[in-house]
Amino acid sequence: MVLRTVTTALTHPDDPRTMRVVFVTHNELGLACLEELAALGADLRAVYTRPEREELADQTDLAAFADDRGVPLHRVESINDDAVKAELAGYDPELLFVVGWSRLVDREVLGIPSVAALGMHPAPLPRGRGRAPIAWSIIKGLEETALSFFHLVEEADAGDLVGQEPIPIGIEDDAASLYGKVVEAGRTLVRTHYPAFEAGEVPRSPQDDSKATWWPRREPHHGLVDWTREPEEVYDWIRGQTRPYPGAFSHLDALDGRKVTVWAANPPAGERAFVAPGEVAYRDGDALGVGAWEGVVELTELEVEDDDPIPAGALLDEYDVAVGDSFANARDRLG
């Protein structure tokens, strides 16, 4: 995507100068951006994060970073609360970063920083506004995505762009490895664009709303595998929802319908196979071949309910499962 950049000069720029920054985040991308800002000499006034929650799959502890640099760390459920707004305003930030927060920020908060309120979203905006962009990028079989650095507005992911960093998606990438690329892209964007703010500029390029698309929120129960899909689609489904997300899953008839989470699989070979969707077709060492639409998906790591994860082939050794048994048809369960 080619950005048409409009650069606005600050009213009273110091050339260069240290920017007063408040940062809101609870994930690794936010921590990486904080580390880059610290390395660039930003005046980090405070960090806001969420209380520890098991359901936050990508939560990262920021205490060590804050302690090492003497930055106040606040744990809050929302920065839209009146008391939090007042506290945040007391830090007199010029830049407010809200990264990986998953909650919209209201107008009053957006008006607190004197220069800009900024966010990041791992999709090539305006395409991919909304939720679960890493999962959707893989599930949809995209070969490239981007991390977008943008000005926050009240509407989700709709503000002017500061910049974008392209991110290739390889055939063996999964949610975890793609997230690692997103984190590195965040570092690059901060190193590239923060100095412009210090130099008294406010880079921005309007999004083309006519090209905007919306990706919906995903819940754990959305991970149910449909084995009647083509092998490539099933493979993308598995790798797009693996750790740190809850995982794709199915139910095995031979285990009285117990839930089996599929954490990893091999890229499909593209060969056709005469096997029923969901049928355990063969074992090849640690891999387990399972039928899909006119082909097979080789699963490599599984977890039966809350048991320990195992190599997929070990399912035949450790449980009462044999070649020829079948995973349940997703359409039957949904019907």
Secondary structure, 3 states (H helix, E strand, C coil): CCCCCEEEECCCCCCCCCCEEEEEECEHHHHHHHHHHHHCCCEEEEEEECCCCCCCCCECCCHHHHHHHCCCEEECCCCCCHHHHHHHHHCCCCEEEEECCCCCCCHHHHCCCCCEEEEEECCCCCCCEECCHHHHHHHCCCCEEEEEEEECCCCCCCCCEEEEEEEECCCCCCHHHHHHHHHHHHHHHHHHHHHHHHCCEEEEECCCHHHCCEECCCCHHHHECCCCCCHHHHHHHHHCCCCCCCCEEEEEHHHCCEEEEEEEECCCCCCCCCCCCCEEEEEECCEEEEEECCEEEEEEEEEECCCCCEEHHHHHHHCCCCCCCEECCHHHHHC
